[in-house]
Amino acid sequence: MSINYQQYRSEYNSQGYFVIRDYFDELEIAALRKTVLKFHQAWKKDNETFYQEEAFNSSLITGSEYLKADDRIKLFNFICSKKVMEVVEALIPEQPAFMNTQLFFNPVNPEQKDFWHRDCQYDHDLAGQQKAIQETQVVHLRVPLFDELGMELVPGTHQRWDNEEEHNVRQEEKGRNSSEDLTYGVKIPLAAGDLLVFSADMIHRGLYGLDRLALDILVFDSAADFADYVDDDCLPDQAMLEKIDNPKLLINTIAAKRGDTLY
């Protein structure tokens, strides 16, 4: 597969996202799926009420709570693999860092609807959100483990503020609801093996249905002030680092948290 990563970088800069179809082969996805399902089954058992009533995602997949060291190393090696890092470094060429992993699935509660949001709205008021989309760089790399309905995104909103319709729907103002359709939403169905890359702060929503189970890898520009968002338990210790083929992404995070020199 010949891939022009700079073309994808240009697409990301203008639209806020891109998709690479069939980026991972069946063996890569099967191995990743096996590891992630171990986490998911243990997490569901430990969070049964939350899962049954309202959950649609989990996080800290690389942490020690639900996976043993060998499985964590497998995940870290996927995250730091050549395929993933070529995409990461096309978007963040200097000192990219690992933030977190998330797992997205269908809610059990049929009353729950998919909803529009920007990730930054959970940390900032409206003024802070407007600032965040101009200054920060957090990227989602979504790897669907089964075929799914995918995502719906509003292209270009990683660099511009909401129009009136988007604001009222996302903020649920003037009688609008965050699960309503938006005029400029673009639906992107995903299959196992695809890679969807999108800005965390663009307007987006996951689409519930089918066998939705998608692993998101979040990365950031370590020059930005995001190191405090990283849970220490989600990072490898020294013994694990030695078993990771290309741990640069993780070393940058560890260094950023310590205030050390970065790669």
Secondary structure as UniProt FT lines:
FT   HELIX           5..15
FT   STRAND          17..20
FT   TURN            21..22
FT   HELIX           26..46
FT   HELIX           48..53
FT   STRAND          57..59
FT   TURN            61..62
FT   TURN            64..66
FT   HELIX           69..79
FT   HELIX           82..91
FT   STRAND          96..105
FT   TURN            110..111
FT   HELIX           119..122
FT   HELIX           126..135
FT   STRAND          138..144
FT   STRAND          148..153
FT   TURN            155..159
FT   HELIX           164..170
FT   TURN            171..172
FT   TURN            174..175
FT   TURN            178..179
FT   TURN            183..184
FT   STRAND          186..190
FT   TURN            192..193
FT   STRAND          195..199
FT   TURN            200..201
FT   STRAND          204..206
FT   TURN            210..211
FT   STRAND          213..221
FT   TURN            222..223
FT   HELIX           227..229
FT   HELIX           232..234
FT   HELIX           238..241
FT   TURN            242..243
FT   HELIX           248..258
//
